[in-house]
Amino acid sequence: MKKLLTLLAVLVIILAVGQQTNLLPDFRTANLPSISLPNKPTEKQTVVYEESVITKVVADSIPSVVTIGIKKTASTLDSFQIDPFNPFSPFKRVPGTTQKIEQNIGSGFIIYKNGLVITNKHVVADSEATYEVITNDKKKYNVEKIYRDSLNDLAILKITPPPGGLKPLTLGDSNKLKLGQLVIAIGTPLGEFTNTVTSGIVSGLGRGITAGSPYENYVERLDNVIQTDAAISAGNSGGPLLNSKGQVIGINTAVSQEGQNIGFAIPSSVINNLITNFDKRGGSFERPYIGVRYKMIDRQTAIMNDIVAGAYVVQVIENSPASKADIQEEDVITEFDGKKVQGTDNQELAKLIDQKKVGDAVTLKIWRNKETLIKKVTLQAYNQ
């Protein structure tokens, strides 16, 4: 024990002497190699970065975003009023009034520099009205043609562009979207506040909704849409939903009336399919049709009713390709140009027709009174 204490004492003396004579390093002041730690972004840095992304996307995109206006004449029906001073004819007819309506009703964006604009079909659903496109620089262009997609609530508008053309937006890949991703919406909410900008995130994917317009008595079911908390109001319909690169990843379509900050957009993949099919038809604004109204019959229903599955013809339009081919009510279309017509979606036959062009000759397989018939039909143009 004494030897251990003696060794400790000697060690203390050596350390003290070495410290005084600088023989041993002072670890408090020694030049040790520095370790660089990654800079963690502060909250301020994150906010500034997000702001710069949004402002750049907006500056680049706004020249390509447009407002859609409508012009139409609306008439009210005659009404009756009671005339107390005429006991022999107490009811007085009041003629209806006619009113011209001009207002902004929706949004859109340029997809081709040669004057093609995309929007929602429900924005331009009234085939008896005329429409105009208003660009960010307040210039107005009459809509000359409209191609309405009967399946996906989309429409392509044709205007005559100025010399040099218009600036189109680029489509992004909506299949690569992730929850929480930054998105930016631009449009004309309430038909009044042109090119309003809102931002948010992707709140949900693969949603199913019923879309329509407060200006039209029109709704339809849409599946696989994008949900976002970016503020979307009536009048935003047809405007772009953009990612941080300024690419269109959706088209603003609907807003939940029952909740707050719940908006929906049709994915850009659907827009891309529309444009691709439109290009395949040579940019024609005419849609092919056969002229039947139908209801899909699934296999189980067919078995229960002793018929076959397919498109059950409810009505044949007069002078249509179907009527010329002797297709009749209560026929069941089981094949369209070699492809089976099956499923429960009432758009199944319409989807097959939409892949064709005006003037194409197609073969239909028809079931009628337990017999199979083959009908040749030449598709004609149908402008909605």
Secondary structure, 3 states (H helix, E strand, C coil): CHHHHHHHHHHHHHHHHHHHCCCCCCCCCCCCCCCCCCCCCCHHHHHHHHHHHHHHHHHHHHHHEEEEEEEEEEECCCEEEECCCCCCCCEEEECCCEEEEEEEEEEEEEEECCCEEEECHHHHCCCCCEEEEECCCCCEEECCEEEEECCCCEEEEECCCCCCCCCCCCECCHHHCCCCCEEEEEECHHHCCCCEEEEEEEEEEEEEEEEEECCEEEEEEEEEEEEECCCCCCCCCCCEEECCCCCEEEEEEEECCCCCCCEEEEEHHHHHHHHHHHHHCCCCCCEEECCEEEEEECHHHHHHCCCCCEEEEEEECCCCHHHHCCCCCCCEEEEECCEECCCCCCCHHHHHHHCCCCCCEEEEEEEECCEEEEEEEECEEECC
